[in-house]
């Protein structure tokens, strides 16, 4: 490890650093335009940065200058901040945290990994807008005594029929407004489909995500986002660590040598956890009457623990399988499941 250690608190425009020079603490404030020029002339150092917005970009840029950069989990850093919250105290907390042997780190993502995440985030935003629009349409129609059952497909089916029905109580203006809302709804559908196609293309262009597609319950969306999140898997010591980072392992409240396990922790990346569990549900719905090793295990698990817990168990298993495939650079082998 480098002898020179720096805690760097990043922001949009003003950056704060904390280090020791000649056994004395040194604090410095840097503007965004000054940051890279300053570190280009600074001795090679170990730089700790809290994993937040822009952290991966600055980590890549500082690595290009020859420095060693470690991204730290924000929850982990918080426990090292002493006193009131301010930028220099945050930088000092990062400095203390990055020197610990058991620090919680975050893998630095490449541009390609961030591109995949960009498409997924855009799609998430579009889906949220569509859901909000559908709920608004259903709510406004219910005020006029017109009820559409729950579900996006029901709105697709029923709204055009409602607009064509001349016998309901909708006024001319109301029909115009609901027609505009339906056009927005159709446009969002089209945008989401475009992003789905883009995700499929990204998945097929990435060697790791293509291998992930062989895992039961893993489709292009899950494969691509996990590939962008896990990288080569070296950021996690074990498959359980990766599953824990997604919140699909039991929480603990143990004391006095007595192990007490709770429900899943639900920490970490909610989006990936949701995709893994939805994929697992699809596998569970189709595992009956199958005689392969995985299906027999799932059938027994459903009988013993119920459908939902079996779905989470399979999501946990799949997270560990994906980690093993990434770290060992191997194909999926159903015989090892």
C-alpha positions in Angstrom: 0.0 0.0 0.0 1.2 3.6 -0.7 2.6 5.5 2.3 0.7 8.6 1.3 -3.1 8.2 2.0 -5.7 10.8 1.1 -9.4 11.0 1.9 -11.2 12.8 -0.9 -14.8 14.1 -0.5 -16.1 14.8 -4.0 -19.0 17.0 -5.0 -20.2 18.8 -8.1 -17.9 21.8 -7.9 -15.9 21.9 -4.7 -13.7 18.9 -3.5 -12.2 18.5 -0.1 -9.1 16.4 0.7 -7.6 15.3 4.0 -4.2 13.7 4.5 -1.1 13.7 6.7 2.1 15.5 5.7 5.1 15.2 8.1 2.8 13.7 10.7 0.5 16.7 10.7 -3.0 16.8 9.3 -3.4 18.7 6.0 -6.7 19.9 4.6 -7.2 21.4 1.2 -10.2 22.7 -0.8 -10.1 22.2 -4.6 -12.3 23.4 -7.4 -13.5 21.0 -10.0 -11.2 22.5 -12.7 -8.2 22.2 -10.4 -8.6 18.6 -9.2 -6.8 16.6 -12.0 -4.0 19.2 -12.4 -3.4 19.1 -8.6 -3.2 15.3 -8.5 -1.1 15.1 -11.7 1.7 16.8 -9.7 1.0 15.1 -6.4 3.1 12.1 -5.3 1.5 8.7 -6.0 -1.0 8.0 -3.3 -3.8 5.8 -2.0 -7.0 7.8 -2.5 -10.2 6.9 -0.8 -13.5 8.1 -2.2 -17.0 7.5 -1.0 -19.0 5.7 -3.7 -21.5 8.3 -4.8 -22.5 10.3 -7.9 -19.5 10.8 -10.1 -17.2 8.6 -8.0 -16.5 6.0 -10.8 -15.5 8.8 -13.2 -13.1 10.4 -10.8 -11.7 7.0 -9.8 -10.9 6.2 -13.4 -9.3 9.7 -14.0 -7.1 9.5 -10.9 -6.0 5.9 -11.8 -4.8 7.3 -15.2 -2.6 9.7 -13.2 -1.0 6.7 -11.5 -2.8 6.8 -8.1 -4.4 3.9 -6.4 -8.1 4.6 -5.8 -10.5 2.7 -3.5 -14.2 3.4 -3.6 -15.8 2.9 -0.2 -19.4 1.9 0.7 -21.2 5.1 1.9 -22.8 3.3 4.9 -19.4 2.0 6.0 -17.8 5.5 5.8 -20.6 7.1 7.9 -19.4 5.3 11.1 -16.0 7.0 10.8 -17.2 10.6 10.6 -16.6 12.3 13.9 -18.4 15.4 15.0 -20.9 17.4 13.0 -21.3 16.8 9.3 -19.2 19.0 7.1 -17.0 18.4 4.0 -13.7 18.3 5.8 -15.1 15.9 8.5 -16.4 13.7 5.7 -12.9 13.7 4.1 -11.3 12.8 7.4 -13.8 10.0 7.9 -12.9 8.7 4.4 -9.2 8.9 5.3 -9.8 6.8 8.4 -12.0 4.3 6.7 -9.7 3.6 3.7 -6.8 2.6 6.0 -8.8 -0.1 7.7 -8.0 -3.8 6.7 -11.7 -4.9 6.7 -13.0 -1.9 4.7 -16.2 -2.3 2.6 -15.2 -1.4 -1.0 -17.0 -0.9 -4.3 -15.6 -2.1 -7.6 -14.8 0.7 -10.0 -17.0 0.5 -13.0 -15.9 0.9 -16.6 -17.5 3.1 -19.1 -19.1 0.1 -20.8 -20.6 -1.1 -17.5 -22.0 2.4 -16.8 -23.5 2.5 -20.4 -25.5 -0.7 -19.6 -26.7 0.8 -16.3 -27.6 4.0 -18.1 -30.0 2.2 -20.4 -31.6 0.3 -17.5 -32.1 3.5 -15.5 -33.7 5.2 -18.5 -36.0 2.3 -18.9 -36.9 2.3 -15.2 -37.8 6.0 -15.4 -40.1 5.3 -18.4 -41.8 2.4 -16.6 -42.4 4.6 -13.6 -43.9 7.3 -15.8 -46.2 4.8 -17.5 -47.3 3.3 -14.2 -48.1 6.8 -12.9 -50.0 7.7 -16.1 -52.1 4.4 -16.0 -53.0 5.0 -12.3 -54.0 8.6 -13.1 -56.2 7.5 -16.1 -57.9 4.8 -14.0 -58.5 7.3 -11.1 -59.9 10.0 -13.3 -62.2 7.6 -15.1 -63.5 6.2 -11.7 -64.6 9.7 -10.8 -66.9 9.5 -13.8 -68.3 6.1 -12.9 -66.1 4.2 -15.3 -64.0 1.4 -13.8 -61.0 -0.2 -15.6 -59.6 -3.3 -13.8 -56.1 -3.2 -12.6 -53.2 -3.9 -15.0 -51.6 -2.0 -17.9 -53.0 -4.5 -20.4 -56.5 -3.7 -19.2 -56.0 0.0 -19.9 -54.6 -0.8 -23.4 -57.7 -2.9 -24.1 -60.5 -0.8 -22.4 -59.5 2.8 -22.9 -60.0 2.9 -26.7 -63.4 1.2 -26.2 -64.4 3.8 -23.6 -63.4 6.6 -26.0 -65.5 5.1 -28.8 -68.6 4.5 -26.5 -71.0 7.4 -27.2 -73.4 6.3 -24.5 -71.1 6.9 -21.4 -71.1 10.2 -19.6 -67.8 11.6 -21.0 -68.0 15.1 -22.4 -66.3 16.2 -25.6 -63.5 17.8 -23.6 -63.0 14.8 -21.4 -62.7 12.5 -24.5 -60.1 14.9 -25.9 -58.1 14.8 -22.7 -58.3 11.0 -22.3 -57.4 10.6 -26.0 -54.2 12.7 -25.4 -53.4 10.6 -22.3 -53.8 7.5 -24.4 -51.4 8.8 -27.0 -48.9 9.5 -24.2 -49.4 6.0 -22.9 -48.8 4.5 -26.4 -45.7 6.7 -26.8 -44.3 5.5 -23.5 -45.0 1.9 -24.6 -43.0 2.5 -27.8 -40.1 4.1 -25.8 -39.9 1.2 -23.4 -39.9 -1.3 -26.3 -37.0 0.6 -27.8 -35.0 0.4 -24.6 -35.9 -3.3 -24.3 -34.4 -3.8 -27.8 -31.3 -1.9 -26.8 -30.9 -4.0 -23.7 -31.1 -7.2 -25.7 -28.5 -5.9 -28.1 -26.2 -4.9 -25.2 -26.7 -8.4 -23.7 -25.8 -10.2 -26.9 -22.7 -8.0 -27.4 -21.3 -8.8 -24.0 -19.6 -12.2 -23.5 -20.4 -12.5 -19.8 -24.1 -11.6 -20.1 -24.5 -14.1 -23.0 -23.2 -16.8 -20.7 -25.6 -15.7 -17.9 -28.6 -16.4 -20.2 -28.1 -20.1 -19.7 -29.1 -19.8 -16.0 -32.8 -20.6 -15.4 -34.7 -17.5 -14.5 -32.1 -15.1 -16.1 -33.2 -13.2 -19.2 -31.5 -10.3 -21.1 -32.5 -7.7 -18.5 -31.1 -9.6 -15.6 -28.1 -10.9 -17.4 -27.0 -7.4 -18.7 -27.5 -5.5 -15.4 -25.7 -8.2 -13.4 -22.8 -8.3 -15.9 -22.5 -4.5 -15.5 -22.7 -4.7 -11.7 -20.5 -7.7 -11.0 -17.7 -7.2 -13.6 -15.2 -10.0 -13.0 -16.5 -10.7 -9.6 -13.2 -10.0 -7.9 -14.8 -7.2 -5.8 -16.5 -9.9 -3.6 -14.6 -12.5 -1.6 -17.3 -15.2 -1.9 -20.6 -15.9 -3.6 -22.4 -15.2 -0.3 -20.8 -11.7 -0.2 -22.3 -11.0 -3.6 -25.7 -12.4 -2.6 -25.5 -10.3 0.6 -24.8 -7.2 -1.5 -28.2 -7.7 -3.2 -30.1 -8.3 0.0 -31.2 -11.9 -0.7 -29.6 -13.5 2.4 -31.1 -13.6 5.9 -30.5 -10.7 8.3 -29.0 -11.6 11.7 -29.7 -10.6 15.2 -27.4 -13.0 17.1 -26.0 -12.8 20.6 -24.5 -14.9 23.3 -23.5 -17.7 20.9 -27.1 -18.1 19.8 -27.7 -17.7 16.0 -30.9 -15.8 15.2 -31.7 -15.4 11.5 -34.4 -13.0 10.3 -36.0 -12.5 6.9 -33.8 -11.3 3.9 -32.0 -8.1 4.6 -33.3 -6.2 1.5 -30.0 -4.2 1.5 -28.1 -3.2 -1.6 -29.3 -3.1 -5.2 -33.1 -3.4 -5.1 -33.4 -3.4 -8.9 -31.3 -6.5 -9.4 -32.9 -8.2 -6.4 -36.3 -7.6 -8.0 -35.3 -9.0 -11.3 -33.7 -12.1 -9.8 -36.9 -12.8 -7.7 -39.2 -12.2 -10.7 -37.1 -14.6 -12.8 -37.2 -17.1 -10.0 -41.0 -16.9 -9.8 -41.2 -17.7 -13.6 -39.0 -20.8 -13.0 -41.1 -22.0 -10.1 -44.3 -21.7 -12.1 -43.0 -24.1 -14.7 -41.0 -26.5 -12.5 -43.9 -29.0 -11.9 -43.8 -32.4 -13.6 -40.1 -31.8 -14.4 -37.5 -34.4 -13.3 -34.2 -32.5 -13.5 -32.2 -31.9 -10.3 -33.1 -28.2 -10.0 -36.9 -28.7 -10.5 -37.0 -31.6 -8.0 -35.2 -29.4 -5.4 -37.7 -26.5 -6.1 -40.7 -28.8 -5.9 -39.6 -30.0 -2.5 -38.8 -26.5 -1.3 -42.3 -25.2 -2.4 -43.9 -28.1 -0.5 -41.8 -27.4 2.6 -41.5 -23.6 2.7 -44.1 -22.1 0.3 -43.9 -20.4 -3.1 -42.5 -17.0 -2.1 -39.7 -18.3 0.1 -38.8 -20.8 -2.6 -38.6 -17.9 -5.1 -36.2 -16.0 -2.8 -34.1 -19.1 -2.3 -33.7 -19.6 -6.0 -32.9 -15.9 -6.4 -30.2 -16.3 -3.8 -28.9 -19.4 -5.6 -28.8 -17.7 -8.9 -26.9 -14.7 -7.5 -24.2 -17.1 -6.3 -24.2 -19.0 -9.6 -23.7 -15.7 -11.5 -20.8 -14.7 -9.2 -19.1 -18.1 -9.7 -19.5 -17.9 -13.5 -18.0 -14.4 -13.5 -15.0 -15.2 -11.3 -14.2 -18.5 -12.8 -15.0 -17.5 -16.4 -17.0 -20.7 -17.0 -20.3 -21.7 -18.6 -23.4 -22.6 -16.7 -23.4 -26.3 -15.7 -26.8 -27.6 -14.6 -25.1 -30.7 -13.1 -23.4 -28.6 -10.5 -26.5 -26.9 -9.3 
